[in-house]
Amino acid sequence: MSEAHSCNDLCRVVQLWYRAIAGSPALTEAVGFDAHMQRGDWARAKASIVRSYGESSLVHRGILEALDAALYNGRLLGCRNIKERVERVARLGKVL
């Protein structure tokens, strides 16, 4: 996530990361995680994992850290409208 130099780069990296972990058995109980990720709502996606598994789950720690990094880097880059960027790309059916 820290390799992103722009908001579009960050969205692209997060999308690729999400595609790699989507459907993981470790995420089956995280209610709303997939929907939030598909909409680009990374904070709510993280909250769904915390609600479902807690913050101290070793299995989910890497996912939580990745989402924290995405959120942090989004703030550093001054990214706004992440949800709109992700939704626009989803409508077009391609990665940013």
C-alpha positions as CSV (number, residue, x, y, z in Angstrom):
1,M,0.0,0.0,0.0
2,S,2.9,2.4,0.7
3,E,4.1,2.0,-2.9
4,A,1.1,4.0,-4.2
5,H,2.1,7.5,-5.3
6,S,-1.4,8.7,-6.2
7,C,-5.0,8.0,-5.2
8,N,-5.6,6.0,-8.4
9,D,-2.5,3.9,-7.6
10,L,-3.8,3.2,-4.1
11,C,-7.2,2.2,-5.4
12,R,-5.6,-0.1,-7.9
13,V,-3.3,-1.7,-5.3
14,V,-6.2,-2.3,-2.9
15,Q,-8.4,-3.7,-5.7
16,L,-5.7,-6.2,-6.6
17,W,-5.1,-7.1,-3.0
18,Y,-8.9,-7.6,-2.5
19,R,-9.1,-9.9,-5.5
20,A,-6.3,-12.0,-4.1
21,I,-8.1,-12.5,-0.7
22,A,-11.7,-12.5,-1.9
23,G,-13.5,-15.7,-1.1
24,S,-11.0,-16.7,1.5
25,P,-12.4,-19.2,4.1
26,A,-11.0,-16.8,6.8
27,L,-13.5,-14.2,5.7
28,T,-16.8,-16.2,5.5
29,E,-18.2,-14.8,8.7
30,A,-17.3,-11.2,8.1
31,V,-20.8,-9.8,7.4
32,G,-20.6,-7.1,4.8
33,F,-16.9,-7.2,4.1
34,D,-17.2,-8.0,0.4
35,A,-19.9,-5.5,-0.2
36,H,-17.9,-2.8,1.6
37,M,-14.7,-3.6,-0.3
38,Q,-16.6,-3.6,-3.7
39,R,-17.9,-0.2,-2.9
40,G,-14.5,1.1,-1.8
41,D,-15.6,1.6,1.8
42,W,-12.4,0.3,3.4
43,A,-13.2,1.7,6.9
44,R,-16.5,-0.2,7.0
45,A,-14.8,-3.3,5.6
46,K,-12.3,-3.2,8.4
47,A,-15.1,-2.7,10.9
48,S,-17.0,-5.7,9.6
49,I,-13.9,-7.9,10.3
50,V,-13.5,-6.4,13.8
51,R,-17.2,-7.0,14.6
52,S,-17.0,-10.6,13.3
53,Y,-13.6,-11.7,14.6
54,G,-12.2,-9.1,17.0
55,E,-9.0,-7.1,16.6
56,S,-6.7,-9.6,18.1
57,S,-7.4,-12.5,15.8
58,L,-4.1,-13.8,14.5
59,V,-5.7,-15.1,11.3
60,H,-7.1,-11.7,10.4
61,R,-4.3,-9.5,11.7
62,G,-2.7,-9.2,8.2
63,I,-6.0,-8.2,6.6
64,L,-6.6,-5.5,9.3
65,E,-3.0,-4.2,8.9
66,A,-3.5,-4.0,5.1
67,L,-6.7,-2.1,5.5
68,D,-5.1,0.2,8.1
69,A,-2.2,0.9,5.6
70,A,-4.7,1.7,2.8
71,L,-6.7,4.1,5.0
72,Y,-3.5,5.7,6.3
73,N,-2.0,6.1,2.9
74,G,-5.3,7.5,1.6
75,R,-5.1,10.2,4.2
76,L,-1.5,10.9,3.4
77,L,-2.2,11.2,-0.3
78,G,-5.3,13.4,0.4
79,C,-7.5,10.9,-1.4
80,R,-11.2,11.9,-1.5
81,N,-14.1,10.1,-3.0
82,I,-12.5,6.7,-2.9
83,K,-15.9,5.1,-2.9
84,E,-16.8,7.1,-6.1
85,R,-13.5,6.0,-7.8
86,V,-14.1,2.4,-7.0
87,E,-17.8,2.5,-8.0
88,R,-16.9,4.2,-11.4
89,V,-14.3,1.5,-12.1
90,A,-16.8,-1.2,-11.1
91,R,-19.3,0.2,-13.6
92,L,-16.7,0.1,-16.3
93,G,-15.7,-3.4,-15.3
94,K,-12.0,-2.9,-15.1
95,V,-9.2,-2.2,-12.7
96,L,-8.2,1.5,-12.4
